[in-house]
Amino acid sequence: MNSSNNNISANLRYLRNRRRLSQEEVAEQVGVTRQAVAKWEKGDSLPDILNCEALADLFDVSLNDLVRYDPEQEGVPIGPKNKHIFGTVTIGERGQIVLPKKARDTLKLKTGDTLVVLGDSSPVSAGIALVSSDTFLRMTGEVSNVFFKGKEDKL
């Protein structure tokens, strides 16, 4: 119980500060007193399930993460609902990477699944992203069918 209490209080403090809200503003939006929010953030008391749900909605996090996410154990603060930081990977000698197990499990990826590799080479926003080929085709529709025509085996 104490672990959940610590998680909730740490997550509430972080989320409120990230959104630049006062305890009073959070209280107004959830329908409680500022003192209740202060007690939750100190860990002196816990919000009931309905207030937890309202807080999760307010801060756009899952109810499960609000209650159970342990920022100290994870090494990063609680993130938005359905967004994850799975850690880092090292590029191997031939350009291969191994996706963290937590990423594979959460996204239900298995051997043989196909991912599309997207990249941005702009110096300001350089990066790479992996998207399942099914999701990519759903998102881009006919545009990508033309692009990938005859290359299905390479996806």
C-alpha positions, 0 to 999 in steps of 0.5 A: 500500500505504501508503494502505491501511495508513494507512486501516486503522490510522486506522479501527481506532483510531477504531472501537476508541475509538468502542466503548470497547474496549481493545486487549486486548479487541479482541485477545481477540475477534479471537484475536490478541495485544494487541501485534498490535492495537497494531502495526495501529493504529500502521501498523507492520503489517497484519492478514491477511485473516481478521483483517480480516474478524473486525475488520469483523464486530466493529466492524459495518463492511464489509470494504471500508470497513475497508481502503479508507475514507479518513476524511480524504478523506471528511471523516467517520469510517467508519460502520456497515455499509450506513449512509452520510453522503452530504453536504449538500444545499441546498433550492432556491427551490421546495423542490427538492433534488438528491441527491448523485451518490454517493447516487444511485449507491450506492442505484441511484436513477434518473430517475423513481424514487419516494421517500416523504418522511417527517418528524419535527417534534419539536423534539428530533429534527426531521428529514426522511428519504427512502425508496424507495416500494417499500421503504416499502410492503414495510416498512409492508405493508397499513397504507400501502396504506390510507393511500395508496389512490388516491394512487399517482400522488402517491407 
